[in-house]
């Protein structure tokens, strides 16, 4: 019985510096009752070191991430018992609609990815360590108020001197917030694409510049917010000048107490990789080894 062992005679090892850009849909998943997950956009721009050995791929780098989410807000209705200047009791009805609540996230990501490449197909998987650099959120809405008296058949609208106003805008400032450290589980699947440029370098050395197009998914493993209380999303204060209404961003409101927030991103990634310089091989004739009938696989010379 013959047993043959086969090994790759010339292992392929290449080193690349790559640039990547991607964009896609972002969802901020949470467990707040009565509020749907937030929807938005996610973009990344980064630079990586990429190692290609036979079919094995390894990549480590750094990227800047920006994520914008529009938080889902429902209309709000409330009745406030009040007394007018003549001492009559009435109900001030408060209706809040056209709410707009946005959150911004700028993170520094460190992706550590591994995978494989066969022909034009490739995939990579691994964690991204995500450090928050900037966070902010804001909210705005329209408020309509009207008065209801028991002794009057009709309600009272559009009387600014009684604070009955239609479509009054209320908004918060752009408020800073801190997102927690996160770990993103990342996977991308795609392939090499044809040369998009006509530069001479691309035609003479097609493998030295490689381009890839892939779909990617990022899922946050850790909760992004630690709820520490706050004001209600919509509220009012009674002052010497009447009732003052305010709007509080969802992510800074009391609704975040005990809630978990995780981001989920899906999109398209484009990568262009530039091969690094190879170490040149030198061949030295070894007289003694040749005299002993020494044979090195692939030739009779020493490779240094």
C-alpha positions as CSV (number, residue, x, y, z in Angstrom):
1,X,0.0,0.0,0.0
2,X,1.4,3.4,-1.0
3,X,0.7,6.5,1.1
4,X,1.3,9.9,-0.4
5,X,1.5,13.1,1.5
6,X,0.9,16.3,-0.5
7,X,1.9,19.8,0.7
8,X,1.6,23.1,-1.1
9,X,4.9,23.7,-2.7
10,X,4.7,27.5,-2.8
11,X,2.4,28.8,-0.1
12,X,0.8,32.1,-1.1
13,X,1.3,34.8,1.4
14,X,0.4,38.4,0.7
15,X,0.2,41.5,2.8
16,X,-2.2,44.3,2.0
17,X,-3.2,47.8,3.2
18,X,-6.9,48.3,2.5
19,X,-9.4,51.1,2.7
20,X,-13.1,50.4,3.1
21,X,-16.3,52.4,3.1
22,X,-19.8,51.1,3.9
23,X,-23.3,52.3,4.4
24,X,-26.6,50.8,5.2
25,X,-29.7,50.6,7.4
26,X,-29.5,50.9,11.2
27,X,-32.0,49.9,13.9
28,X,-31.7,50.8,17.5
29,X,-33.4,47.8,19.2
30,X,-34.9,48.3,22.7
31,X,-37.6,46.9,25.0
32,X,-39.5,50.1,25.9
33,X,-43.2,49.3,25.9
34,X,-45.3,51.2,23.3
35,X,-42.3,52.4,21.3
36,X,-41.2,50.7,18.1
37,X,-37.4,50.2,17.4
38,X,-35.6,53.3,16.1
39,X,-34.7,53.3,12.4
40,X,-31.8,55.1,10.8
41,X,-28.6,55.0,8.8
42,X,-25.1,53.7,9.6
43,X,-21.8,54.5,7.8
44,X,-18.2,53.4,8.3
45,X,-14.9,54.5,6.9
46,X,-11.7,52.8,7.8
47,X,-8.1,51.5,7.1
48,X,-6.9,48.0,7.7
49,X,-4.0,45.6,7.5
50,X,-5.0,42.5,5.6
51,X,-3.1,39.2,5.5
52,X,-3.8,36.6,2.8
53,X,-2.2,33.2,3.3
54,X,-3.4,30.5,0.9
55,X,-7.2,30.8,1.5
56,X,-7.0,32.3,5.0
57,X,-7.8,36.0,5.5
58,X,-6.9,38.1,8.6
59,X,-7.7,41.7,9.0
60,X,-7.2,44.3,11.8
61,X,-7.7,48.0,11.5
62,X,-9.5,51.1,12.7
63,X,-12.6,52.8,11.4
64,X,-14.8,55.8,12.2
65,X,-18.5,55.0,12.5
66,X,-21.5,57.4,12.3
67,X,-25.0,56.4,13.2
68,X,-28.2,58.4,13.0
69,X,-31.4,57.1,14.4
70,X,-35.0,58.5,14.4
71,X,-36.6,57.3,17.6
72,X,-40.3,56.3,17.3
73,X,-42.6,58.6,19.2
74,X,-46.4,58.2,19.5
75,X,-48.9,61.0,19.8
76,X,-49.7,62.1,23.4
77,X,-53.0,63.2,24.9
78,X,-53.6,64.5,28.4
79,X,-56.2,66.5,30.3
80,X,-55.0,69.1,32.9
81,X,-57.5,70.4,35.6
82,X,-57.1,74.1,35.8
83,X,-58.8,77.3,37.0
84,X,-59.2,80.4,34.9
85,X,-58.7,84.0,36.0
86,X,-62.4,84.2,37.0
87,X,-62.2,81.2,39.3
88,X,-64.0,78.8,36.9
89,X,-62.8,75.2,36.8
90,X,-62.0,73.8,33.3
91,X,-60.0,71.0,31.6
92,X,-57.1,72.0,29.5
93,X,-56.7,69.3,26.9
94,X,-53.1,68.8,25.6
95,X,-52.5,67.0,22.3
96,X,-48.9,66.4,21.2
97,X,-48.1,65.2,17.6
98,X,-45.6,65.4,14.8
99,X,-42.9,64.4,17.2
100,X,-39.3,64.2,15.9
101,X,-36.7,62.6,18.0
102,X,-33.1,62.0,16.7
103,X,-30.0,60.5,18.2
104,X,-26.4,60.8,16.9
105,X,-23.5,58.4,17.5
106,X,-19.8,58.8,16.5
107,X,-17.7,55.8,17.5
108,X,-14.1,54.6,16.9
109,X,-14.2,50.9,16.0
110,X,-11.4,48.4,16.0
111,X,-12.3,45.4,13.9
112,X,-10.5,42.1,14.4
113,X,-11.7,39.8,11.6
114,X,-10.8,36.4,10.2
115,X,-12.2,34.4,7.2
116,X,-11.3,32.9,3.9
117,X,-11.1,33.6,0.2
118,X,-11.6,31.1,-2.6
119,X,-11.4,32.5,-6.2
120,X,-13.6,35.5,-6.2
121,X,-15.7,34.6,-3.1
122,X,-14.7,35.6,0.4
123,X,-16.1,36.0,3.9
124,X,-14.9,37.5,7.2
125,X,-16.2,37.3,10.7
126,X,-15.2,38.6,14.1
127,X,-15.7,41.3,16.7
128,X,-15.6,45.1,16.4
129,X,-14.6,46.9,19.6
130,X,-16.5,50.2,19.6
131,X,-15.6,53.2,21.7
132,X,-17.9,56.2,21.8
133,X,-16.4,59.6,20.8
134,X,-19.5,61.7,20.6
135,X,-23.2,61.4,21.3
136,X,-26.1,63.8,21.1
137,X,-29.9,63.7,20.9
138,X,-32.7,66.2,20.4
139,X,-36.5,66.2,20.2
140,X,-39.3,68.4,18.9
141,X,-43.1,68.3,18.6
142,X,-46.2,70.3,18.0
143,X,-48.6,71.0,20.9
144,X,-52.3,71.9,20.6
145,X,-54.3,73.0,23.6
146,X,-57.9,73.7,24.0
147,X,-60.3,74.3,27.0
148,X,-63.4,72.3,28.0
149,X,-66.0,73.8,30.4
150,X,-68.9,71.9,31.7
151,X,-71.3,74.8,31.4
152,X,-70.4,75.6,27.8
153,X,-71.4,73.4,24.8
154,X,-68.4,74.2,22.6
155,X,-64.7,73.9,23.5
156,X,-62.4,76.9,23.3
157,X,-59.7,76.9,20.6
158,X,-57.1,79.4,19.4
159,X,-57.2,81.9,22.3
160,X,-53.5,82.7,23.0
161,X,-54.4,84.9,26.0
162,X,-55.9,81.8,27.6
163,X,-53.0,79.5,26.3
164,X,-55.3,77.8,23.9
165,X,-53.0,77.4,20.9
166,X,-52.9,75.2,17.8
167,X,-49.7,73.6,16.6
168,X,-47.3,75.4,19.0
169,X,-43.7,74.1,18.5
170,X,-41.8,72.8,21.4
171,X,-38.3,71.4,21.2
172,X,-35.3,70.6,23.3
173,X,-31.7,71.7,22.7
174,X,-29.2,69.4,21.2
175,X,-28.2,67.6,24.3
176,X,-25.0,65.6,24.8
177,X,-25.2,62.0,25.8
178,X,-22.7,59.2,26.4
179,X,-23.1,55.9,24.7
180,X,-21.5,52.8,26.4
181,X,-18.6,50.8,25.2
182,X,-19.9,48.2,22.8
183,X,-18.8,45.0,21.0
184,X,-20.3,44.5,17.6
185,X,-20.5,40.9,16.1
186,X,-19.6,41.4,12.5
187,X,-20.0,39.3,9.4
188,X,-19.4,40.2,5.8
189,X,-19.9,38.0,2.7
190,X,-18.9,39.1,-0.8
191,X,-16.5,38.7,-3.6
192,X,-13.7,40.4,-5.7
193,X,-15.0,42.6,-8.4
194,X,-13.5,43.7,-11.8
195,X,-11.1,46.6,-12.1
196,X,-13.0,49.9,-11.9
197,X,-10.0,52.1,-13.0
198,X,-8.0,52.2,-16.3
199,X,-4.7,53.2,-14.7
200,X,-1.7,51.5,-16.1
201,X,-0.8,50.0,-12.7
202,X,-4.1,48.2,-12.5
203,X,-3.6,46.6,-16.0
204,X,0.0,45.5,-15.4
205,X,-0.4,44.2,-11.9
206,X,-4.1,43.2,-11.5
207,X,-3.5,41.2,-8.2
208,X,-1.6,44.0,-6.5
209,X,-4.8,46.1,-6.2
210,X,-7.8,44.0,-5.2
211,X,-11.4,45.3,-4.9
212,X,-14.2,43.7,-3.0
213,X,-17.9,44.3,-2.7
214,X,-19.8,42.6,0.2
215,X,-22.9,42.7,2.3
216,X,-22.3,43.1,6.0
217,X,-24.2,42.8,9.3
218,X,-23.2,44.3,12.7
219,X,-25.1,43.4,15.9
220,X,-24.3,45.0,19.2
221,X,-23.7,42.6,22.0
222,X,-23.8,45.1,24.9
223,X,-26.4,47.6,25.9
224,X,-25.7,51.1,24.7
225,X,-27.4,53.1,27.4
226,X,-27.4,52.9,31.2
227,X,-30.7,54.5,32.2
228,X,-30.4,56.9,35.1
229,X,-33.8,58.4,35.2
230,X,-34.9,61.7,33.8
231,X,-38.0,63.7,32.9
232,X,-41.0,62.4,31.0
233,X,-40.9,62.6,27.2
234,X,-43.6,65.3,27.3
235,X,-44.5,67.4,30.2
236,X,-45.4,70.8,31.6
237,X,-44.7,73.2,34.4
238,X,-47.0,75.8,36.0
239,X,-45.3,79.1,36.2
240,X,-46.2,82.7,36.9
241,X,-46.6,83.1,33.2
242,X,-49.0,80.2,32.8
243,X,-48.2,76.6,31.7
244,X,-44.9,75.9,30.1
245,X,-44.6,72.8,27.9
246,X,-41.4,70.9,27.2
247,X,-40.1,68.0,25.1
248,X,-37.5,65.6,26.4
249,X,-35.5,63.2,24.1
250,X,-36.5,59.6,24.5
251,X,-33.0,58.4,25.2
252,X,-32.6,60.9,28.1
253,X,-36.1,60.4,29.5
254,X,-37.4,58.3,32.4
255,X,-38.4,55.6,29.9
256,X,-34.8,54.4,29.7
257,X,-34.8,53.1,33.3
258,X,-34.2,49.3,33.1
259,X,-34.3,49.3,29.3
260,X,-31.7,47.8,27.0
261,X,-30.5,49.3,23.7
262,X,-28.6,47.4,21.0
263,X,-27.8,48.5,17.5
264,X,-28.3,46.3,14.4
265,X,-26.8,47.4,11.1
266,X,-27.0,45.9,7.7
267,X,-25.6,47.3,4.5
268,X,-23.0,47.2,1.6
269,X,-19.2,47.4,2.1
270,X,-16.6,48.3,-0.5
271,X,-13.0,47.5,0.0
272,X,-9.9,48.3,-2.0
273,X,-6.7,46.6,-1.0
274,X,-3.1,47.5,-2.0
275,X,-0.5,44.8,-1.9
276,X,2.7,45.6,0.1
277,X,6.2,45.2,-1.1
278,X,7.4,41.6,-1.1
279,X,10.8,40.6,0.3
280,X,13.0,39.6,-2.7
281,X,14.4,36.1,-2.7
282,X,18.2,35.6,-3.1
283,X,19.7,32.5,-4.5
284,X,23.2,31.3,-3.3
285,X,24.9,28.4,-5.0
286,X,26.2,26.0,-2.3
287,X,29.0,23.9,-3.7
288,X,29.2,21.5,-0.7
289,X,25.5,20.6,-0.9
290,X,25.6,20.0,-4.6
291,X,28.7,17.7,-4.2
292,X,26.7,15.6,-1.7
293,X,23.9,15.3,-4.3
294,X,21.7,17.5,-2.1
295,X,18.4,18.3,-3.8
296,X,16.0,21.0,-2.4
297,X,12.4,20.8,-3.5
298,X,11.9,23.0,-6.5
299,X,15.7,23.2,-7.5
300,X,19.3,22.7,-6.3
301,X,19.9,26.1,-4.8
302,X,19.6,27.5,-1.3
303,X,16.9,30.1,-0.9
304,X,17.6,32.9,1.7
